[in-house]
């Protein structure tokens, strides 16, 4: 595993790059019919500096990678208003847009630490939008539960060279699941970070993992994600704990008449 992560770090630094051998059924989703069922996937624009991919799991909650939500130099999450989620973005037009006003990451995640299996396992973030996106516009994805039938998965993401529309890879494969890590042969690249790894549960695609990094297992280029069991509920708890508290409203009490409507006497808090 250490060898894999070292090589992975070199690839992320731009020292090496290659195409994935698996390239099954990739399709660019551009018109409304193409986007049907995939509207909850959007591009996360981090100012005008960079972008990632995120997925709605509730009307106002976006699931993505923690390294898409934190400043590598400071280790802090991005400030409210610094990140924008653009649902179903296609050639400059988004079905809906929302400003990120709150971000939750796990306490063990630190973007200043070098890439490692430990960091990949906790490379998950939740982002809250300023306004919920209506179900009529985008139907959020559910988290996968239970066993995965077979090893087939799918990924829909934005990425370098395909940043203006979702590219969906209809079918790719899980290569290994071990010690909280998932490796797969889907075609991920810069910008694919944070995209949902989707597995079938009956007729529906549900979120199994989140794309954290791309690297090599010594033989081939692979993507890396993490097991999500328990992680999202932990992030929701962090979000509830750290949610901004509404400011108390103060109003002046009016001078009372000295009697209630029922005739019972009371003392006016505003009288003298």
ABEGO torsion letter per residue (X at the ends): XAAAAAAAAAAAAGABBBBBABBBGBBBBABAAAABGAAABBBBBBEAABBBBBBBABAABBBBBAAAABBAAAGBBBBBGABBBBBGBBGGBBABBBBBABBBBBAABBAABBBBAAAAAABBBBBBBABBBBAAABBBBBBBBEBBBEABBBBBBBBBGAAABBBBBABBBBABBBGGBBBBABBBBBGABGBBBBBBBEABBBBABBBABBBBAGABBBBBBBBABGAAAAAAAAAAAABBBBBBBBBBBBBBAGBBAAGBBBBBAABX
